[in-house]
Amino acid sequence: MSPTVELRVGRRTIDVKRAEKELFPHDGVTKADLAEHYRRVAPRMLPSRSRPEAAGIAAKCKWWRL
């Protein structure tokens, strides 16, 4: 059985299964490392997800609907 890592994100707990799996072998980055990185940067990134200008993206961008 693969180890599972629990991450506390706000009021939720997220299970990262196969946490030891290397996603980027050259750098040695695992699923647990990436999940922890996303947890740390989320407070800065999520508030700007609906405002491209706040994220440093030019105001004259086009949004394509697929």
C-alpha positions in Angstrom: 0.0 0.0 0.0 1.3 3.4 -0.9 1.7 6.1 1.7 -0.9 8.8 1.8 -0.2 12.3 3.1 -3.0 14.5 4.6 -2.8 18.2 3.9 -4.9 20.7 5.8 -6.3 23.3 3.4 -8.5 25.8 5.1 -11.4 23.8 6.7 -10.7 20.8 4.6 -8.3 17.9 4.7 -7.0 16.6 1.4 -5.5 13.1 1.0 -2.6 12.9 -1.4 -2.3 9.3 -2.5 1.0 7.9 -3.7 2.7 11.0 -2.3 6.2 9.6 -2.9 5.6 9.4 -6.7 8.2 11.6 -8.5 6.5 13.9 -10.9 9.7 15.6 -12.0 12.4 13.0 -11.5 15.3 15.3 -12.7 14.5 17.7 -9.8 13.2 15.1 -7.4 9.8 16.8 -7.0 7.1 14.5 -5.6 3.3 14.7 -5.6 3.5 15.7 -1.9 6.0 18.5 -2.7 3.7 19.9 -5.5 0.6 19.7 -3.3 2.4 21.5 -0.5 3.6 24.2 -3.0 0.0 24.7 -4.2 -1.2 25.0 -0.6 1.3 27.7 0.1 0.7 29.8 -3.0 -3.1 29.5 -3.1 -3.8 32.5 -0.8 -1.9 34.8 -3.2 -3.1 33.2 -6.5 -6.8 32.5 -5.9 -8.0 36.1 -5.2 -6.8 37.2 -8.6 -8.2 34.3 -10.7 -11.1 36.4 -12.0 -9.1 39.6 -12.4 -6.3 39.2 -15.0 -5.0 42.8 -14.3 -4.3 41.9 -10.7 -2.2 38.9 -11.9 -0.1 41.2 -14.1 -1.8 40.2 -17.3 -2.4 43.0 -19.8 -5.9 44.4 -19.8 -6.2 43.9 -23.6 -6.3 40.2 -23.6 -8.9 38.1 -25.4 -10.7 35.2 -23.7 -11.5 32.3 -26.0 -14.3 30.0 -25.3 -13.8 26.4 -26.4 
